[in-house]
Amino acid sequence: MPILRSSLLSILVLALLAGCSGEKADPARPRPIRLTYSVFFPPTHVQAREAVQWAEAVEQRTGGRVKIDVFAGGTLSKAEQCYQGVKDGISDIGMSCLAYTRGRFPLLEGLDLPVGYPDGLAATRIANELAAKYQPAEIQDTHLLYLHAHGPGILASKRPVRRLEDLKGMKVRATGLSAKIVELLGGAAVGMPQPETYEALQKGVVEATLCPVETLKGWKQAEVVGAVTDTSIIGYSTAMFVTMNQARWDSLPPDVQAVFTEVSAEWIDRHGAAWQVADADGQALVAELGRETITLPPDEQTRWQEAVRPVLQGYVEQAATQGLPGQAFLDDLQRLVAAARD
């Protein structure tokens, strides 16, 4: 009996070892390259879903050689810490807003200027074209995969804003260059990332938010505002990065790098189109909840345009102090926006 028990035990141990080590022993099935992806959008947001589908496409086209674990909702790194987190290796890949670390991206801040973007697809395409053209040093400490950018910013407020005078002294959530826009319009800018805005509006920490209309559904902010003012005449955008830790990128085989580049190029328009849909959904929710939508009359639109003009010149001057081609960047930006509006 002791011999039988010993034999059975040996067989069991060998079976367990075979089961545990079978994948390792098969040279045709090497361990996949596992990467982490920090996304600041909540998991239900359309842009978080696009991030997941991007990761799935990379996995599929590499034949399972790469597996990407997506951490949405800022669970791996907070929105304002995401870029530094990628640089430091807290996450291998990250998606967040350039504007959340104001001053870190002095040339690409120009993408957020109030130049009257017509929609998110145009803003996304323009952001990638200019990043590719200028290749600024500010993004060379990670490997930029692509950018995307939302549709024209509007003003969502707890009380109606029909004229510039209605905005005077109002506490408005804004980020990056949009904070300067708020100040030039007469408001009091309060900087905070998008995930904190709902509660800030709800509790009266801010009275309004300068944002794309999609946030009114994507971040549920329509629940805590009373009116929406169409300010697309000074439509700014917020550019968002998808970038990878440089050492991690360098460690990838060339054919795997090629897949990342290929899929990322395709996802530029996918994100842009998703912004289009999200804006339409946000506008539909505003109507459904009965929130007032205000269209500025032509003379008021002109006043708003004139009010924000100094932010354009300020960007150029600030860039010049750092030896950056701000004027050339702005000229290209306005040319591309004008072409997209035609």
N, C-alpha and C positions, 0 to 999 in steps of 0.2 A: 504493500500500500504506500509506503513512503516513496518508493521508486516511481510509482504511478503518478502520485501527486507532484513529484519533482518534474516528471516528463510533461505533464499537463501544464505546469507553471512555465516551463521553458517554451513550450509551444505558444502559450498566451503572450509571453514577453516578446517573442520573435514576431508574432502577428501584429502586436501593437507598434513595435519598431518599424515594421514594414509599412503600416498605415501612416505613421507620422512622417516617415522619411521618404515615402514613395515619390513625392513631387521633387524633392531635392535631388534624388538619385537620377531623375530623368533629365538628361542634358538638353532635350528638345523643349523643355518647359522651365526656363530659368525664372528666378524670382522677378516679378515686375518691378519697375521703378515706381515707387510710391511718392506722391507729392501732395502737399497740403495747399489749399487755396482759401484765403481769407476774403470774404465778400461782405461789405457793410450793409447791403440791402437785406431786408427780412426775407426769409425763404419763400414767402408767397408772392413777392414782387416779381414782375415780369422779367426784370433784369437779372435777378437771382436765378430764375429759371433758365434764362439764356446762358448764364455762367455754367450751370449744371449740364446743359446740353452741349456746350463747348467742350467741357471736360469729357463727356461721354464720346464725343466725336474724336477727340485725341486718342482716347483709349481704343476705340474701334479701329481707327486708321493705323495705329501702331500694332494691331493684332494682339492687343492685351499686354503689350510690353510696358505700357504706362498706365497707372491707375491714379486718379486724382481725387482726393477726399475734399469735398467742398464744405466749408464752415461758413454758413450765412448768418446774417444778423449781428455781425461783429463779435461772434463768440470766440474767435481765435485772437483777433486783435481789433481794438476799437477803430472806428472810422478815421479819426484824426491821427492814429498811430500806425495805420496800415502800411504806408510806404516805408517808414523806418523799420517796421517789422519785417518787411520783405528784405530790405537791405541787410538787416541783422540776422536773418535766417529764422525768425520766429514762425514765419510761414514761407513756403517756397514761392507762392504766387499770391498776388493781392489785387483787389479791386476797391478803389475808393476815389475821392475827389482830390484833384490837385489843390483846390482852394482851401482844403481843410488844414493845410500847413502853409499858411500865408507867408510869402516872402521866400519860400524854398524853391519856387519855380518861376523866377522873375520874368522870363521871356514867354513861357507858355501861359502865364496869367492873362496875356492878351487874348486868349481864346474866350475868356469870360466877359469881354467888353460888351457894352450895350450897343451893338452895331445893327440890331434889327434882324436877327436870325429868323428865317421863315418857318423852320421846323427842325425836328431832331435829326432827321436823316441828313439834311444839309449840314447841320452843325457837326455831326459825327464825321462825315466825309471831309469837311474842311479841317477839322482838328487833326486828322491823320495826315492829310496832305501837307499841312504846315509843319507838323512834327517831323515828317520825313524830309522835308526840304531843309529845315534849319538844324536838325540834329543837335539841340542845345546841350551844353555840357551838364546842365542841371539834372538831366535824366540818365546820365551815363554811369551812375553807380548801381543801376540795376539793368536788366534787359527788358526794354519796353516791347510788349507784344502788340498792343494796339490801344487806341483811345476810343471813347464814345462820349457823346454829349447830348444833353436833353434839349427839348424844344424851347421856344422863347419864354423867358420868365414873365410871370404876371404877379399882381399883388392880391393876395387873399387876406382879408382883414375882418376883425370882429364887428367893426362898424363901417358903413359905406365910405369910400373915398372917391369923390367925383372931381375934385380939383386939387391942385398942389397944396392949397391952404388946408385942406382936410388932413393932409399927411404931416403937417408941422408938429414936431415933438413926439410923434407916435413911435412907440418902441417896435421896431421891425426886425425880425430874425433875418440875418443875411450872413454870407460867408465870402471870404476873399474880396475880389473887386466889387462884388455886389454890395458889400458894406459901404464902399465909397459912393455907390449909386444912391443908396438910401440917404446918406448924409447930404448929398447934393440936392436931393429932392425935398430936403427939410425934415426928414425923419431922424430918429435916434437908432443907429444900427446896434443890434445885439448879436454877437457872433456865437453860433452853435451849430453842430452837425445836425443833419436831418433827423436822425433817430430821437433827438431830444425835443423836437419842435412841437409835437402833438401836446405833450404835457405842459410845455411852456405856454402855448396858446390857451390850453384848458384852464391853467391856474392864473393867467393874466400876467405872467412874467414878460411876455411880449403880446402886442395887440394886433400884429400882422406878420406876414411872412412874404418875402420876395422869393418866388419859386416857380418851377414849371407847373402847369395845371395838373400834370399826372400825379403830383404828390397828394393832391386832394383826395385821390382814391388809393394810390399805392401806399401812402403812409396814413390814410384815413383822416387827413386834416380837414376835409369838408365837414366833418362832424363838429368841429370847434371853431368855425369861422361863420360869418354872416353874409359876406359879400365878396365878389371877385371883380377886380378892375382889370380890364384888358389893357395891358401896357406893352403889348408886343411891338409897338412903334419904337420902343427902346429895348427890344428883346435881347437880353443877354443869354448866355448859356453857362453851364458848369461842366467843364471837361473832366472826365473820369479815366483813370489809367487802369490797364491790366498789365501788370509787370511781374517779372520773375527775378529771384535772387541770382546775381551774376555768376557766382560759383556753381550754383545748381545748374544753370543753363550751360555753362562751359563743360560740365561733367556729362552732358547728354551726348549720345552718339550722333553724328551728323545727320543720319537719315531720320532720327527722332526729332531733331531740331527742325528739319524740313517740314515734318508733319505739323509741328506747333505753328510754324510760320504760315503754312498753307491754310490751316483751320482758322487761325486768327484773322487772316485776310478776308475770309468768307464772313466771319462774324462781325466785321465792321458794319456791313449793311444790315445784318440781322439785328444788331443792337439799335441801329438807326430806325429801322422799320418798327421795332418794338416800342421805341419812344413815340412814334406816330400813333400807334394803337393806344398806348397808355394815356397820351394826351386826350384822345377822343373819349376814352373811358372816364377820365377825370372830369371832362366837361359834361358828360352824360350824368354823372353822379351829382354834380353841382345843380343841374336842372331837376333831377329827381328829388333832391332834398329841399328844393325851393329856395336855394340861395340866390340872392340878387346878383346879376351879371351887369356890369357897368361898362359901356363903351364911351371912351373919351371923344368929345367933339373935336373937329380938326384944329381949331385954335388952341385947345387945351393940349392936344398931341404935340403941337409945335412948342409949347411952353415946356413940356417934359423933355423933348429932344434938346432944347437949348440948355436946360438945367443940368443935363448929364454930360454935355460936351466937354467940360474940363477934365472928366475922368479919362478921356481918350488922350488928351495932351499930357496929363499927369503920368500916364503909363509910359508914353514916349520919353518924357524927361527922366523918369526914374530908371528906365532901361539904359538910357545914355550914360547915367552916372556909373553904371556897372559895365560899360563898354559893350552893351548888347544892341543889336539892330532893331530897336523897338519901332522906329518909323517905318522901316522896310516891312517888318512883320505886320504892322497895322495896315499899311497900304495893300499888302497881299490879302489880308483878312477882309477888308472892305470890298476889294475887287471880287473875291470869291463869293461873298454874301450877296453882292449886287447881281452877280451872274445867277446865283441860286434863286433869287427872287423874280427874275425875268421869266 
